[in-house]
């Protein structure tokens, strides 16, 4: 029993550096790509971008009221639906984090 344990420990000790090096080699380019896009996409809006966002929202409401959404192509409608779904999912994730539970509030 002791010899089996010693062999297991020896195998773990000799294989761990190889596995860690492989993981680092695999992860480094992916993490650099992630950080590149994260720096661009995850920054809060600048004060100059806020009026543009407000105008964009006003234009969306106006387009919805005039029925322009009926003239969207399938690709545009799908893209808009995916963006709306992403926003909704981030809201739900924020709710889960805020509650610190997957289960709803106690009422």
N, CA, C and O atoms as a GROMACS GRO file, in nm:
protein
  428
    1UNK      N    1   0.081  -0.119   0.000
    1UNK     CA    2   0.000   0.000   0.000
    1UNK      C    3   0.086   0.126   0.000
    1UNK      O    4   0.057   0.221  -0.072
    2UNK      N    5   0.192   0.125   0.081
    2UNK     CA    6   0.280   0.240   0.089
    2UNK      C    7   0.354   0.262  -0.042
    2UNK      O    8   0.379   0.376  -0.082
    3UNK      N    9   0.391   0.153  -0.109
    3UNK     CA   10   0.462   0.166  -0.237
    3UNK      C   11   0.372   0.224  -0.344
    3UNK      O   12   0.416   0.304  -0.426
    4UNK      N   13   0.246   0.184  -0.344
    4UNK     CA   14   0.152   0.239  -0.442
    4UNK      C   15   0.133   0.388  -0.420
    4UNK      O   16   0.126   0.466  -0.516
    5UNK      N   17   0.125   0.428  -0.295
    5UNK     CA   18   0.111   0.569  -0.263
    5UNK      C   19   0.235   0.647  -0.305
    5UNK      O   20   0.225   0.757  -0.359
    6UNK      N   21   0.353   0.589  -0.281
    6UNK     CA   22   0.477   0.655  -0.321
    6UNK      C   23   0.483   0.671  -0.472
    6UNK      O   24   0.524   0.776  -0.522
    7UNK      N   25   0.442   0.568  -0.547
    7UNK     CA   26   0.443   0.578  -0.693
    7UNK      C   27   0.345   0.684  -0.741
    7UNK      O   28   0.375   0.760  -0.834
    8UNK      N   29   0.229   0.691  -0.676
    8UNK     CA   30   0.130   0.792  -0.713
    8UNK      C   31   0.183   0.932  -0.688
    8UNK      O   32   0.170   1.020  -0.773
    9UNK      N   33   0.241   0.953  -0.573
    9UNK     CA   34   0.298   1.085  -0.540
    9UNK      C   35   0.409   1.120  -0.637
    9UNK      O   36   0.418   1.233  -0.683
   10UNK      N   37   0.496   1.023  -0.667
   10UNK     CA   38   0.606   1.046  -0.761
   10UNK      C   39   0.553   1.082  -0.899
   10UNK      O   40   0.605   1.172  -0.964
   11UNK      N   41   0.450   1.012  -0.944
   11UNK     CA   42   0.391   1.041  -1.076
   11UNK      C   43   0.329   1.180  -1.078
   11UNK      O   44   0.344   1.254  -1.175
   12UNK      N   45   0.260   1.215  -0.971
   12UNK     CA   46   0.197   1.348  -0.964
   12UNK      C   47   0.304   1.456  -0.964
   12UNK      O   48   0.291   1.557  -1.033
   13UNK      N   49   0.409   1.436  -0.886
   13UNK     CA   50   0.515   1.537  -0.876
   13UNK      C   51   0.588   1.553  -1.010
   13UNK      O   52   0.624   1.664  -1.047
   14UNK      N   53   0.610   1.444  -1.081
   14UNK     CA   54   0.683   1.454  -1.208
   14UNK      C   55   0.593   1.505  -1.322
   14UNK      O   56   0.643   1.571  -1.414
   15UNK      N   57   0.464   1.476  -1.318
   15UNK     CA   58   0.376   1.516  -1.427
   15UNK      C   59   0.318   1.656  -1.410
   15UNK      O   60   0.282   1.719  -1.509
   16UNK      N   61   0.309   1.705  -1.288
   16UNK     CA   62   0.246   1.835  -1.264
   16UNK      C   63   0.315   1.948  -1.339
   16UNK      O   64   0.246   2.027  -1.403
   17UNK      N   65   0.448   1.961  -1.334
   17UNK     CA   66   0.510   2.073  -1.409
   17UNK      C   67   0.482   2.065  -1.559
   17UNK      O   68   0.462   2.168  -1.623
   18UNK      N   69   0.479   1.945  -1.615
   18UNK     CA   70   0.450   1.930  -1.757
   18UNK      C   71   0.309   1.977  -1.788
   18UNK      O   72   0.287   2.048  -1.886
   19UNK      N   73   0.214   1.938  -1.704
   19UNK     CA   74   0.075   1.978  -1.726
   19UNK      C   75   0.056   2.128  -1.709
   19UNK      O   76  -0.018   2.191  -1.785
   20UNK      N   77   0.123   2.185  -1.610
   20UNK     CA   78   0.113   2.329  -1.588
   20UNK      C   79   0.173   2.404  -1.707
   20UNK      O   80   0.114   2.502  -1.754
   21UNK      N   81   0.287   2.362  -1.755
   21UNK     CA   82   0.349   2.427  -1.871
   21UNK      C   83   0.260   2.416  -1.994
   21UNK      O   84   0.248   2.512  -2.070
   22UNK      N   85   0.197   2.301  -2.013
   22UNK     CA   86   0.107   2.285  -2.126
   22UNK      C   87  -0.014   2.376  -2.112
   22UNK      O   88  -0.058   2.436  -2.210
   23UNK      N   89  -0.067   2.388  -1.992
   23UNK     CA   90  -0.182   2.476  -1.969
   23UNK      C   91  -0.146   2.622  -1.993
   23UNK      O   92  -0.224   2.696  -2.052
   24UNK      N   93  -0.029   2.662  -1.948
   24UNK     CA   94   0.015   2.801  -1.969
   24UNK      C   95   0.036   2.827  -2.118
   24UNK      O   96  -0.004   2.932  -2.169
   25UNK      N   97   0.099   2.734  -2.186
   25UNK     CA   98   0.123   2.750  -2.330
   25UNK      C   99  -0.008   2.758  -2.406
   25UNK      O  100  -0.020   2.837  -2.500
   26UNK      N  101  -0.105   2.678  -2.367
   26UNK     CA  102  -0.236   2.677  -2.433
   26UNK      C  103  -0.313   2.806  -2.402
   26UNK      O  104  -0.379   2.861  -2.490
   27UNK      N  105  -0.306   2.854  -2.279
   27UNK     CA  106  -0.389   2.966  -2.235
   27UNK      C  107  -0.335   3.103  -2.273
   27UNK      O  108  -0.412   3.197  -2.292
   28UNK      N  109  -0.205   3.117  -2.285
   28UNK     CA  110  -0.146   3.250  -2.304
   28UNK      C  111  -0.202   3.324  -2.426
   28UNK      O  112  -0.242   3.439  -2.409
   29UNK      N  113  -0.206   3.266  -2.546
   29UNK     CA  114  -0.260   3.344  -2.659
   29UNK      C  115  -0.409   3.373  -2.644
   29UNK      O  116  -0.456   3.478  -2.687
   30UNK      N  117  -0.482   3.281  -2.586
   30UNK     CA  118  -0.626   3.303  -2.568
   30UNK      C  119  -0.652   3.414  -2.466
   30UNK      O  120  -0.741   3.496  -2.486
   31UNK      N  121  -0.575   3.416  -2.359
   31UNK     CA  122  -0.591   3.522  -2.260
   31UNK      C  123  -0.549   3.657  -2.314
   31UNK      O  124  -0.610   3.758  -2.282
   32UNK      N  125  -0.445   3.661  -2.396
   32UNK     CA  126  -0.404   3.789  -2.452
   32UNK      C  127  -0.511   3.842  -2.547
   32UNK      O  128  -0.536   3.963  -2.551
   33UNK      N  129  -0.574   3.754  -2.623
   33UNK     CA  130  -0.684   3.797  -2.710
   33UNK      C  131  -0.801   3.846  -2.626
   33UNK      O  132  -0.862   3.948  -2.657
   34UNK      N  133  -0.834   3.773  -2.519
   34UNK     CA  134  -0.942   3.815  -2.431
   34UNK      C  135  -0.915   3.952  -2.373
   34UNK      O  136  -1.002   4.038  -2.375
   35UNK      N  137  -0.794   3.975  -2.320
   35UNK     CA  138  -0.763   4.103  -2.257
   35UNK      C  139  -0.764   4.216  -2.360
   35UNK      O  140  -0.804   4.328  -2.328
   36UNK      N  141  -0.722   4.187  -2.483
   36UNK     CA  142  -0.724   4.290  -2.587
   36UNK      C  143  -0.868   4.339  -2.608
   36UNK      O  144  -0.892   4.460  -2.609
   37UNK      N  145  -0.962   4.246  -2.625
   37UNK     CA  146  -1.100   4.285  -2.648
   37UNK      C  147  -1.166   4.337  -2.522
   37UNK      O  148  -1.253   4.424  -2.529
   38UNK      N  149  -1.127   4.285  -2.406
   38UNK     CA  150  -1.186   4.331  -2.280
   38UNK      C  151  -1.153   4.477  -2.255
   38UNK      O  152  -1.238   4.552  -2.206
   39UNK      N  153  -1.031   4.518  -2.287
   39UNK     CA  154  -0.994   4.658  -2.267
   39UNK      C  155  -1.076   4.751  -2.355
   39UNK      O  156  -1.102   4.865  -2.317
   40UNK      N  157  -1.116   4.703  -2.472
   40UNK     CA  158  -1.192   4.787  -2.564
   40UNK      C  159  -1.341   4.783  -2.533
   40UNK      O  160  -1.407   4.887  -2.531
   41UNK      N  161  -1.395   4.663  -2.509
   41UNK     CA  162  -1.540   4.645  -2.500
   41UNK      C  163  -1.596   4.666  -2.360
   41UNK      O  164  -1.713   4.701  -2.346
   42UNK      N  165  -1.518   4.644  -2.257
   42UNK     CA  166  -1.572   4.647  -2.122
   42UNK      C  167  -1.546   4.778  -2.048
   42UNK      O  168  -1.565   4.784  -1.927
   43UNK      N  169  -1.503   4.881  -2.118
   43UNK     CA  170  -1.482   5.010  -2.053
   43UNK      C  171  -1.616   5.083  -2.043
   43UNK      O  172  -1.700   5.069  -2.132
   44UNK      N  173  -1.637   5.161  -1.938
   44UNK     CA  174  -1.761   5.237  -1.930
   44UNK      C  175  -1.764   5.347  -2.036
   44UNK      O  176  -1.659   5.388  -2.087
   45UNK      N  177  -1.881   5.395  -2.070
   45UNK     CA  178  -1.888   5.498  -2.174
   45UNK      C  179  -1.827   5.629  -2.126
   45UNK      O  180  -1.834   5.664  -2.008
   46UNK      N  181  -1.767   5.700  -2.220
   46UNK     CA  182  -1.711   5.831  -2.187
   46UNK      C  183  -1.826   5.932  -2.184
   46UNK      O  184  -1.934   5.905  -2.237
   47UNK      N  185  -1.803   6.048  -2.125
   47UNK     CA  186  -1.909   6.150  -2.124
   47UNK      C  187  -1.953   6.192  -2.265
   47UNK      O  188  -2.068   6.232  -2.284
   48UNK      N  189  -1.864   6.183  -2.362
   48UNK     CA  190  -1.901   6.220  -2.498
   48UNK      C  191  -1.991   6.116  -2.563
   48UNK      O  192  -2.066   6.148  -2.656
   49UNK      N  193  -1.986   5.992  -2.517
   49UNK     CA  194  -2.066   5.886  -2.577
   49UNK      C  195  -2.208   5.880  -2.521
   49UNK      O  196  -2.296   5.819  -2.584
   50UNK      N  197  -2.234   5.940  -2.407
   50UNK     CA  198  -2.366   5.932  -2.344
   50UNK      C  199  -2.473   6.000  -2.429
   50UNK      O  200  -2.579   5.941  -2.449
   51UNK      N  201  -2.451   6.123  -2.481
   51UNK     CA  202  -2.555   6.183  -2.567
   51UNK      C  203  -2.582   6.100  -2.694
   51UNK      O  204  -2.695   6.095  -2.741
   52UNK      N  205  -2.478   6.036  -2.748
   52UNK     CA  206  -2.498   5.950  -2.866
   52UNK      C  207  -2.589   5.832  -2.831
   52UNK      O  208  -2.675   5.793  -2.910
   53UNK      N  209  -2.568   5.775  -2.713
   53UNK     CA  210  -2.650   5.662  -2.670
   53UNK      C  211  -2.795   5.705  -2.649
   53UNK      O  212  -2.888   5.632  -2.684
   54UNK      N  213  -2.814   5.822  -2.594
   54UNK     CA  214  -2.950   5.874  -2.573
   54UNK      C  215  -3.019   5.896  -2.707
   54UNK      O  216  -3.136   5.861  -2.724
   55UNK      N  217  -2.947   5.955  -2.802
   55UNK     CA  218  -3.005   5.975  -2.936
   55UNK      C  219  -3.037   5.842  -3.003
   55UNK      O  220  -3.139   5.829  -3.070
   56UNK      N  221  -2.951   5.744  -2.984
   56UNK     CA  222  -2.974   5.613  -3.041
   56UNK      C  223  -3.101   5.551  -2.983
   56UNK      O  224  -3.179   5.491  -3.057
   57UNK      N  225  -3.122   5.564  -2.853
   57UNK     CA  226  -3.243   5.512  -2.789
   57UNK      C  227  -3.367   5.584  -2.840
   57UNK      O  228  -3.470   5.521  -2.866
   58UNK      N  229  -3.357   5.717  -2.856
   58UNK     CA  230  -3.471   5.793  -2.910
   58UNK      C  231  -3.504   5.746  -3.051
   58UNK      O  232  -3.621   5.733  -3.086
   59UNK      N  233  -3.402   5.722  -3.130
   59UNK     CA  234  -3.423   5.677  -3.268
   59UNK      C  235  -3.487   5.538  -3.270
   59UNK      O  236  -3.573   5.510  -3.353
   60UNK      N  237  -3.444   5.451  -3.177
   60UNK     CA  238  -3.505   5.317  -3.170
   60UNK      C  239  -3.653   5.325  -3.135
   60UNK      O  240  -3.735   5.254  -3.193
   61UNK      N  241  -3.687   5.410  -3.039
   61UNK     CA  242  -3.827   5.426  -3.001
   61UNK      C  243  -3.908   5.480  -3.118
   61UNK      O  244  -4.019   5.434  -3.145
   62UNK      N  245  -3.851   5.578  -3.188
   62UNK     CA  246  -3.919   5.636  -3.304
   62UNK      C  247  -3.940   5.531  -3.413
   62UNK      O  248  -4.048   5.522  -3.472
   63UNK      N  249  -3.837   5.452  -3.440
   63UNK     CA  250  -3.847   5.346  -3.541
   63UNK      C  251  -3.951   5.242  -3.502
   63UNK      O  252  -4.023   5.191  -3.588
   64UNK      N  253  -3.960   5.211  -3.374
   64UNK     CA  254  -4.059   5.114  -3.329
   64UNK      C  255  -4.201   5.170  -3.345
   64UNK      O  256  -4.292   5.098  -3.386
   65UNK      N  257  -4.217   5.298  -3.314
   65UNK     CA  258  -4.350   5.360  -3.325
   65UNK      C  259  -4.396   5.370  -3.470
   65UNK      O  260  -4.515   5.358  -3.498
   66UNK      N  261  -4.303   5.393  -3.561
   66UNK     CA  262  -4.340   5.405  -3.702
   66UNK      C  263  -4.348   5.270  -3.772
   66UNK      O  264  -4.390   5.265  -3.888
   67UNK      N  265  -4.310   5.162  -3.706
   67UNK     CA  266  -4.321   5.030  -3.765
   67UNK      C  267  -4.203   4.992  -3.852
   67UNK      O  268  -4.213   4.900  -3.933
   68UNK      N  269  -4.093   5.061  -3.838
   68UNK     CA  270  -3.976   5.029  -3.919
   68UNK      C  271  -3.919   4.891  -3.890
   68UNK      O  272  -3.851   4.832  -3.974
   69UNK      N  273  -3.948   4.838  -3.771
   69UNK     CA  274  -3.897   4.705  -3.735
   69UNK      C  275  -3.953   4.598  -3.829
   69UNK      O  276  -3.896   4.490  -3.839
   70UNK      N  277  -4.063   4.627  -3.896
   70UNK     CA  278  -4.121   4.530  -3.989
   70UNK      C  279  -4.038   4.517  -4.116
   70UNK      O  280  -4.054   4.421  -4.192
   71UNK      N  281  -3.950   4.612  -4.140
   71UNK     CA  282  -3.869   4.612  -4.262
   71UNK      C  283  -3.729   4.557  -4.239
   71UNK      O  284  -3.644   4.565  -4.328
   72UNK      N  285  -3.703   4.502  -4.122
   72UNK     CA  286  -3.571   4.447  -4.094
   72UNK      C  287  -3.550   4.318  -4.173
   72UNK      O  288  -3.644   4.243  -4.200
   73UNK      N  289  -3.425   4.295  -4.210
   73UNK     CA  290  -3.392   4.166  -4.272
   73UNK      C  291  -3.385   4.061  -4.161
   73UNK      O  292  -3.380   4.094  -4.043
   74UNK      N  293  -3.384   3.936  -4.200
   74UNK     CA  294  -3.376   3.828  -4.102
   74UNK      C  295  -3.245   3.838  -4.024
   74UNK      O  296  -3.242   3.815  -3.903
   75UNK      N  297  -3.138   3.871  -4.093
   75UNK     CA  298  -3.007   3.882  -4.028
   75UNK      C  299  -3.008   3.993  -3.922
   75UNK      O  300  -2.958   3.974  -3.811
   76UNK      N  301  -3.064   4.108  -3.956
   76UNK     CA  302  -3.071   4.219  -3.860
   76UNK      C  303  -3.161   4.185  -3.743
   76UNK      O  304  -3.128   4.216  -3.628
   77UNK      N  305  -3.274   4.121  -3.770
   77UNK     CA  306  -3.366   4.084  -3.663
   77UNK      C  307  -3.301   3.982  -3.570
   77UNK      O  308  -3.316   3.991  -3.448
   78UNK      N  309  -3.231   3.886  -3.626
   78UNK     CA  310  -3.162   3.786  -3.545
   78UNK      C  311  -3.054   3.852  -3.459
   78UNK      O  312  -3.040   3.821  -3.341
   79UNK      N  313  -2.978   3.941  -3.519
   79UNK     CA  314  -2.873   4.010  -3.444
   79UNK      C  315  -2.933   4.092  -3.331
   79UNK      O  316  -2.881   4.090  -3.219
   80UNK      N  317  -3.040   4.164  -3.358
   80UNK     CA  318  -3.106   4.244  -3.254
   80UNK      C  319  -3.161   4.154  -3.143
   80UNK      O  320  -3.153   4.188  -3.025
   81UNK      N  321  -3.216   4.041  -3.182
   81UNK     CA  322  -3.268   3.947  -3.083
   81UNK      C  323  -3.158   3.890  -2.995
   81UNK      O  324  -3.176   3.872  -2.875
   82UNK      N  325  -3.043   3.860  -3.056
   82UNK     CA  326  -2.931   3.808  -2.978
   82UNK      C  327  -2.876   3.912  -2.881
   82UNK      O  328  -2.840   3.879  -2.768
   83UNK      N  329  -2.870   4.037  -2.925
   83UNK     CA  330  -2.822   4.143  -2.836
   83UNK      C  331  -2.919   4.161  -2.720
   83UNK      O  332  -2.877   4.175  -2.605
   84UNK      N  333  -3.049   4.160  -2.749
   84UNK     CA  334  -3.149   4.173  -2.642
   84UNK      C  335  -3.139   4.055  -2.545
   84UNK      O  336  -3.150   4.073  -2.424
   85UNK      N  337  -3.118   3.936  -2.597
   85UNK     CA  338  -3.104   3.818  -2.511
   85UNK      C  339  -2.980   3.829  -2.424
   85UNK      O  340  -2.983   3.794  -2.307
   86UNK      N  341  -2.870   3.878  -2.482
   86UNK     CA  342  -2.748   3.895  -2.403
   86UNK      C  343  -2.769   3.994  -2.289
   86UNK      O  344  -2.725   3.970  -2.177
   87UNK      N  345  -2.834   4.105  -2.318
   87UNK     CA  346  -2.860   4.204  -2.213
   87UNK      C  347  -2.947   4.144  -2.104
   87UNK      O  348  -2.921   4.164  -1.985
   88UNK      N  349  -3.050   4.070  -2.142
   88UNK     CA  350  -3.138   4.007  -2.045
   88UNK      C  351  -3.061   3.905  -1.960
   88UNK      O  352  -3.082   3.899  -1.839
   89UNK      N  353  -2.975   3.827  -2.022
   89UNK     CA  354  -2.899   3.728  -1.946
   89UNK      C  355  -2.803   3.795  -1.848
   89UNK      O  356  -2.786   3.746  -1.736
   90UNK      N  357  -2.740   3.905  -1.888
   90UNK     CA  358  -2.653   3.977  -1.794
   90UNK      C  359  -2.734   4.030  -1.677
   90UNK      O  360  -2.685   4.031  -1.563
   91UNK      N  361  -2.858   4.073  -1.703
   91UNK     CA  362  -2.944   4.118  -1.594
   91UNK      C  363  -2.970   4.002  -1.498
   91UNK      O  364  -2.958   4.019  -1.376
   92UNK      N  365  -3.004   3.886  -1.552
   92UNK     CA  366  -3.032   3.770  -1.467
   92UNK      C  367  -2.908   3.728  -1.389
   92UNK      O  368  -2.918   3.694  -1.271
   93UNK      N  369  -2.792   3.731  -1.452
   93UNK     CA  370  -2.668   3.696  -1.381
   93UNK      C  371  -2.643   3.795  -1.268
   93UNK      O  372  -2.601   3.756  -1.159
   94UNK      N  373  -2.667   3.923  -1.293
   94UNK     CA  374  -2.653   4.023  -1.187
   94UNK      C  375  -2.749   3.998  -1.072
   94UNK      O  376  -2.712   4.016  -0.956
   95UNK      N  377  -2.871   3.957  -1.104
   95UNK     CA  378  -2.967   3.923  -0.999
   95UNK      C  379  -2.919   3.804  -0.916
   95UNK      O  380  -2.930   3.805  -0.794
   96UNK      N  381  -2.867   3.704  -0.983
   96UNK     CA  382  -2.818   3.585  -0.911
   96UNK      C  383  -2.702   3.623  -0.821
   96UNK      O  384  -2.694   3.577  -0.707
   97UNK      N  385  -2.612   3.705  -0.871
   97UNK     CA  386  -2.498   3.749  -0.790
   97UNK      C  387  -2.546   3.832  -0.672
   97UNK      O  388  -2.498   3.816  -0.560
   98UNK      N  389  -2.643   3.921  -0.697
   98UNK     CA  390  -2.694   4.005  -0.589
   98UNK      C  391  -2.764   3.926  -0.481
   98UNK      O  392  -2.753   3.959  -0.363
   99UNK      N  393  -2.838   3.821  -0.519
   99UNK     CA  394  -2.907   3.738  -0.421
   99UNK      C  395  -2.814   3.638  -0.357
   99UNK      O  396  -2.842   3.586  -0.249
  100UNK      N  397  -2.702   3.612  -0.422
  100UNK     CA  398  -2.607   3.509  -0.380
  100UNK      C  399  -2.672   3.371  -0.379
  100UNK      O  400  -2.641   3.287  -0.295
  101UNK      N  401  -2.763   3.350  -0.474
  101UNK     CA  402  -2.834   3.224  -0.482
  101UNK      C  403  -2.902   3.212  -0.617
  101UNK      O  404  -2.939   3.312  -0.678
  102UNK      N  405  -2.919   3.089  -0.663
  102UNK     CA  406  -2.996   3.066  -0.785
  102UNK      C  407  -3.146   3.070  -0.757
  102UNK      O  408  -3.226   3.093  -0.847
  103UNK      N  409  -3.183   3.049  -0.632
  103UNK     CA  410  -3.323   3.046  -0.592
  103UNK      C  411  -3.371   3.190  -0.572
  103UNK      O  412  -3.294   3.276  -0.531
  104UNK      N  413  -3.496   3.214  -0.601
  104UNK     CA  414  -3.553   3.348  -0.590
  104UNK      C  415  -3.560   3.399  -0.448
  104UNK      O  416  -3.521   3.331  -0.353
  105UNK      N  417  -3.610   3.519  -0.436
  105UNK     CA  418  -3.624   3.583  -0.306
  105UNK      C  419  -3.730   3.512  -0.223
  105UNK      O  420  -3.825   3.457  -0.278
  106UNK      N  421  -3.714   3.514  -0.090
  106UNK     CA  422  -3.817   3.463  -0.001
  106UNK      C  423  -3.926   3.570   0.012
  106UNK      O  424  -3.898   3.684   0.050
  107UNK      N  425  -4.047   3.532  -0.021
  107UNK     CA  426  -4.158   3.630  -0.016
  107UNK      C  427  -4.249   3.597   0.099
  107UNK      O  428  -4.348   3.666   0.121
   0.00000   0.00000   0.00000
